[in-house]
């Protein structure tokens, strides 16, 4: 509010310019500059205070959650191993289900088996789009750049493998999300790991453990939603706008992060106030648009270099097993690939199960089957396309990393791409905020109870954090939030291991009903 009043104070002298002449105009300009400097100084001071307060806690939590062991000279975070091992176990336990039911997943998304009378709030496609909008983002743009810069082209192979394995994790958690969801009297739905951990483990005589896991997950999810799913997104999208308009020294936007944050918060607030149906209506349009913008550009570059496709894949496969050439050789490539895939598609973390729980279906297995498309699109398709563009354009030799490497690779073919990338980052950030607002909200209502007033309190808090994220450079806060997102995987995966037999029973029952003719394709499909 203080900054808003300051902004009005800056604008008032400008309306008075005609009346007071050049001298007054000069004074008004000086006042404006002084006020802006005051705002920036206040922001920097608050930044430092918050960073100093959070740093000790953040560093302690980060060191535990992202505890790494050196393998072949490369640090390997154990949490990544936790996710990849789980994905491998689910793949084997369910008989490589991600490959067996891939075609059926596409049929479900098309609506071939949808019954509008089923309980739930959104369609299979809307649930997939909402969950995808939460995972497709900077991990695909910047994360791939980091993986290839550090692990070489071979990291792409391991990224693809981790993405394929992660499909089984998504299938497991999203089937359970629908199975144990709460269907409210007004037709709304609450589901996700909080519910399958508490209700599912209670069925197995572990009610106390289930309740503890559910509360731990919900607290971490709220922290992750406000930080990585919100502040980090508004911060990065504003930074991208500053970069394409001349950088921190020249850009007219520099120092106006708070104003950008207010505008972004108003747009986000307008959507999330309508709940999951409103969010789904937006994400089902944004996700395909993001796909056309980003994947379309990548596809054009790949087609322009189609003659080098064989060479690019030989670099990827050769680098995946090469004993030397990059940090840690083949092991280094494997670690970077697995790490980026885990950070990108969030399979095993449990967040997506919250969005998928809202689907209209009476068969939990259907949404598990639909959800396995998510890591495929996010990691196997989008991340691989980004990697191919980086390899084709020779951008690796620039020494850049992260989003700069990706931007340079695309920019080598199309000079306008940095502007397109800025738009993509803005859309990615916006859609990620929408999805994570819902994840945070459902965790909030799990802890504090259902009800419009309680929901609106969280939505207001979420919008305030959009402004804070855009105005500040809260490094330790974001690190702490990332830790909380990955901490969600600790109780979630233990719960998935214990509830695997439930998922197997659900999927067997579902396909038995299709075989017997009890479940048929909807007419017209």
N, C-alpha and C positions, 0 to 999 in steps of 0.2 A: 504494500500500500504506500509506503514511504517513497518508493521509487516511482510509483505511478504519479504521486503528487509532484515529485521533482520533474517528471516528464512534462506535466501540465505547466509547471513553472517555466520550463524551457520554452514552451510554445507561446505563452502569453505575450512576451515581448515582441514576438514576430508579428502578431496581429497589430501591434501599436506602431510599426515602422513608418507607415505613411504619415502619421500625425506628428511624430517626433523628429523626423529628418535623419540625416546621416549620422550625426553625433550620437543620437539615441540608439540608432541601429548598431553602431559600434559597441556601445555599452551593453546592448542586448546580446550581441555576439559574444562579448567577453563573459557575460553572466552565464550564457549557455555553456561555454567552454569550461568555466569554473565548476558549474554544476555537474557537468559530465565527468570532470576530473575527480570531484567529490564522490560520485557514484562508483567510479572505477577503484578509487582508493578504499572506499568502504567495502566493496566486493572483495578486494585483495586481502583486507584485514580479516573479514569474516572467513574467507578461504583458509587463511593461515590458522585461525583459531580452531576451525572445524578439523582441519588436517592434523593439527597438533593434538587435539583431543582424541581423534579416532585412530591415529597411527599406531599407538601401542596395542590396542585391541585388534585392529585390522591385521597387523603384522603377525600377531600370535595365532589368529584364526587361519590366516593364509598359510602359515608355515605348517599347520596341522592338516588342513584339507588338501593342500597341494604338496604334501610331503613327497619328495622325489628321491629316487635312488639312482646313482650313476650306473649306466649300462653302456659299455664300449665308449666311455668318455662323454656320453650324452645323458642329461638328467631326464628321468622317466617318472612323471607323477603317478603315484600308486592309484589315485582315483581314476585315471584313464584305464589302467589295467583292470580295475574293479568293473568298469563299464564294458570293456571289450571281452573279458572272461565271461561275464554274465550273458552278453549277446551270443557268444559261441555256445554256451550251455543251452540257451533257449533254442538256438538254431538246431542243435542235435536232438534235443528232447522232443521238439515238435516236428521232427522229420523234414527239415529244410522247408518249412511251410511257406516262407517268403517266395519261393520259386513255384511251389505247387499251386498256390491260390492267386497268383499275380493276375491272371486273366479274370478271375471271379471278382477281384478287388475293383477292377476297372468297370465291370458290369454293375457292381453296387453303386459306384460313384455316378454312373450314368442314370441311376434310378430304376434299374431293371427289376429290382425286388422290393422297391419302396412302397410302404402303405402309409398314406397321409394320416390315417386314424391311429397309428402307433403313438405311444407316449414319447415325449421329447419336444425339443424346441426348434431344432434346425435339421436340414437335410444332410445326407452323407457328404455331399460336395461342400456345403457350407462349413461343416465341422472340419473337414480336411483343409479347406482354405484358411479357416481361423487358426488351426494348429500350425499350418505351414507359414502363415504370416508371423508367427511367433519365433520360428526358427530360421527362415530365410532372411538373411540380413548381412551385417558386417562380417559375420563368420565366413560367408561365402566369398565376399569381396576381399576383405583384408586377410582373413585367416588362411586362405589358399596362398596368397602372396607370401605370408610368413613361412608356411610349410615348405614351399618350393625354394625360397631364398635360403633357408637353413638346411633342409633335407634333400634338395635337388629334385629333378623331375620324378625320381623314383618314389617320392613321398605320395605322389598321386595314386600309384597302384595300391598302397596300403590304405589311403583315404577311401578309395572305392571299396576295398575289401571290408573295412570297418563299417561303411555305409550299408553294405549288403547284410552284414551280420546284425547291425542295429535294427534292421527291419523286424527281426524276430522279437527284440526287446519291446518295440512299439506295439507289436501285435499283442504281446502278453499283457502289458500295462493297460492298454485301451480296452481290451476285452473285460478286464476286471473293473475298469472305470464304469462301464455300463452295467455290469452285473450287480455291483453294490451301490449304485447311485440312489439318492433320495428323490422321489417324485413328489413335489409339493402340491397341495390342493388346488392352487391357482394355475397348475400346468407347467410351472417352472421346474427346473431340475438342478440338483447340486450333486456333483460327483467328483471323482479323482482319488488319488492315493490316500487322502485323509479318511475317506469312507471305506475303501477296500482294506486298508490296514486295520482300522478299528473293528469293522464288522466281520471281515474275512478271518482275521486272526482270532476273534472272539468265538467264531464257529469251531475253531480248532483248539479251544480251551486256553487261549493265550490273550484273554481280554485286556489284562493290565499292560502287557507288552505292546499290543496293538494300539491301545489308547496313547501310550507314551510315544510310539513311532508317529502316530497321526498328528499329535500336537507339535512334535519336533519338526515334522515335515511342513506343517502349516506356518509355523513361525519363520522357517527358512524361506518358504515360498513368498511370504509377504516382504521379507527383506530383499529377496531377489527381484520381486516385481517393482519395488520402489527404486532400486539401484540399477542393476543391469538391464531390466526391462523398461526402465523409464528415464532416470537421470542420464545414464550413459548414452541413450538414444538421442535425447534432445541436445545433449552436449556435442555429440559427433555430427549431427545434422547441421547444427549452427556453425560448427567449425568448417564443415565442407562448403557452406555458403560464403563464409569469410574467405576461404582459400580461393574460390573461383572469382571473387570480386576484388582480388589484389593482395590478400594476405593480411596478417595482423597489423602491419605498419601502414598500409595504404587503404584497405577496405573501409568504405563508409559505414559498414555494419559493425566494425570492431568496437567492442565496448557496449554494444546494444543487445547482448545475449538475453538480458532480462525481458526486453521488449519482444524478442523472438519467442521467448519462453511463454509470455502471456498469450500471444497469438496462438501458439501451438496448444497451450492448455485449454483455451476456449474451444478449439476445433476438436481436440480429444474429448473434452467434457461433453460437447454436443452429441458425440457418438455414444460414449459409454453410459450416458444417463439412461439410454433406452435398453440396456442389458444385452444379453448374448444375441438376441434376434437382430438388434440394431448393429452390433459389432459384425455379425455374420454377413449382413447385407452389404456392408462396406468392404470387408475382406474378400468376399467372393468376387468383387469387381477389381480391387487393388491387386490381388495376387496374380490373376491372369495378365493385368496391365504390366506389372513388374516383370513377369515372365517374358512378355513380348518385347519390352524395352531392353532388358539385360541379356536374356538368352538369345533374342533375335539378333542383337548386335554381335554377340559371340559367334552365332551360327554363320553370319555373313563372313566374318573374319576366317572361320574354319573353312568355309567353302572357297574363299579366295586363296587359301593355302592347301587345298585338298590334295595336291600332289605331294605335299610333305607329311601327310597324315601317318603313313607307314613309318617314316623316320621319327615322328613325334612319339608314337607308341613304343618304338624300339628304345627311345630315350627313357620312357617311363618304366618299361619292363626291365631294361638293362640296369637302370639306376636303382630299381627296387632290390636287386640281388647283387649289385656291385660291391665288392669289399672295400673299395676306396673311392676317392673323388670328392666326397662331401663329409661334413661333420659326422663322425661315427659310422661312415660307410652305409651298408645295408641296414644295420641296426638303427642308425640315425634317421634314415629315410622312413623306416617302419614307425619309429616313435613319433616323428613329426606328423606322419599321415594319420595314425591312430588318434593322436592328440587333437588335431584340427577337426577330424570327423566327429569326435566326441563333443567338442565345443560347438560344432556347427549344428548337428541334428538333435542333440539333447536326448537321444534314445537311452532309456533307463533312468532318466532323471525324474520322470513322472509328470512333468508340467503339461504335456500334450494330452494326457489322459483326462485332465479337467475339461478341456474344450470338447474332446470326443464324447464325453459322458452326456453332453446335451443333445445328442443325435436322436432323431425320431426312429426308434426301432424297438422291437420286443425281443430281439435275438442279440445278446451281447457279442457273440462271435463276429457278427457282421461288421461292427465298428473296429474290432481288432484287425480284421482283414483289410478294411479301408485304410486304416492308419499305417499299415506297413508300406504304403506308397510314399509316405512322407520322407523317410530317410533316402528313399530311392530318388525322389525329385530333388531334395535338398543337397544331398552329398554326391550320389552317383552321377546325376545329370548336371546340375548347376556348377558344383565344385570342379567336375572334370572339364567342363567347357571353359571355365576360367583358367584352369591349368594349361589346357591346350593353347589358348590364346597367348599366355605368358611364354610357353615354349616356342611357338611358331614365330613370334615377333622378336625373339632374341633379347627380350627385356631383362633377362636374368643377368646379363653382362653389365647392366647399369649399376649394380650394387645396391639398388633400392630394395625395400621390403614392405610388407603390408599393403595398405590401400594405395600407397604411392607406386608400388611395383605394378599392381593391377591397372591403375590409371595410365601409367606410362605404356604398358603393353597395348591396351586398347587405343590410346592416343597415337601410337606409332602408325596405326592404320587409318584412324579417323580423328582429325584435329578437334572436332566438336565433342569428342567423347567425354572429356572431363566435365562438361556441362550436363551431359546425359547421366553420367555417374553421380553427379550431385543430386539430380532429380531422383535417381534410383535410391540413393542413400536416404533422401528425405521420405520417400514412399516406404522403404524398408523400415525406417525408424518409426514412422507413424503407425504402420500396421503392427509392428512389434509391440508398441505401447498399448494398442487396443487389446491384443491377445493377453499380454501380461497383466493388464488392468483386470481382466476377467479371472486370471489365475489367482492374483492377489485377493480379489474380492471373494472368491469362493473359499479361500483359506481363512479370510477374515470372518465370514459368516459361519464357518465351521467352529471357530474359536469363540465368537461372541453371539452367535445365534442369527437366525434369519429375520428379515424385516426391512422395510423400505428405509427407515431412518438410519439403521445401522449400515445399510448398503451405501446410502448417500454420504455418510461420514467418511467411509473409505474412499469414495469417488472424489470427494473434495480434497482429501489428503493427497491422493494420487496426482490430481491436477496441480496442487501447490508444488509437489516435487518435480513436475515438468519444468516449472519456472526456475526452481533452485538448480536443476541440472544444467539448464542452458546458460545460467549466469555465472556458474562457478567451475573451477577446475579441481574437482574433489577426487584426486587420485586414490588415496587410501579408502575413501567411502566406496568407490567402484570396485576396488580389489576385495573389500569386505563383502560386497554384494555378490560378486562372482563366486566367492567361497561359499556363500549361503546357497546359491543355485546348485553347486555341485555337492554340497552337503545333503541336499534333498535325495541324492542317489543312494546314500548310506541306508536309511530305513527302507526306502522304496525297493531296492533290489533284494534285501533280506525278505521283505514281504512277498516279492514276486517268486522267489525260490520256494517259499512255504505254500504259496497258492497256485503253483504250476499245475497240480492235478485238477484243480477247479477249471482252469482254462482248457485243459485237454478234454475234460468232460463236456464243456460248453461247445467246443468246436466239433467234436464227434457227433453230439446231438443235432447240431445245426445241419451238417452235411447228410446225416441220416434222414432228416425231415425233407431235404431237397430230393434225395434219392427216392423216398416214398411218395413224393408228390404233394406232401403237406404244405411245403413252401414252393410256390411257382412264380415264374416271371410275371410281372404286371402286364396286362394287355396294353398293346400299343408300343411296347419296347422290344 
